Each structure stands twice: as C-alpha cells, then as structure tokens.
Amino acid sequence: MRPSEEVEKIKKLFPVGTRVRLIHMDDPQAVPSGILGTVDHIDDDGQLHMKWDNGRTLALIYGVDQFETI
C-alpha cells in the first residue's frame, strides 16, 4: 500500500477525466499499447482506474505501467 501523501500526489497529477495513452503494460490481460483512455478514479493504493476507448476498464499502476497524458 502506498503512503497517503503519494496517493494524493498521483490524484493531483492525474485528476478524474485526464486522458492518457498507454505505452506499455506488462500484464497478460493488458489492453493494447497505443490505446487511449480516461481516468475514472484513483483508489487508495494509487492505481488509476481507467475507462479505455475499447470499452475495457483495466487499472494502470503508476511507476510500473508506461503511459503519457494527452
């Protein structure tokens, strides 16, 4: 579990509604690289729960998954 200060930092960096592009996710259930999505919410562990443009809802892990804001 991340410290609450780090989670608050992530929430400020990626407020709800932020659009991102996935660069790489090392996960067998990963959405395709290059896909766009919108931050739906950030949980208490600092994971960015996404609404991907292909209809999926897989979360991003800040500091592990590679993505950029657009």
Secondary structure, DSSP 4 states (H G I P E B T S, - for coil): ---HHHHHHHHHHS-TT-EEEEEE---TTPPPTT-EEEEEEE-TT-EEEEEETTS--PPEETTTSEEEE-
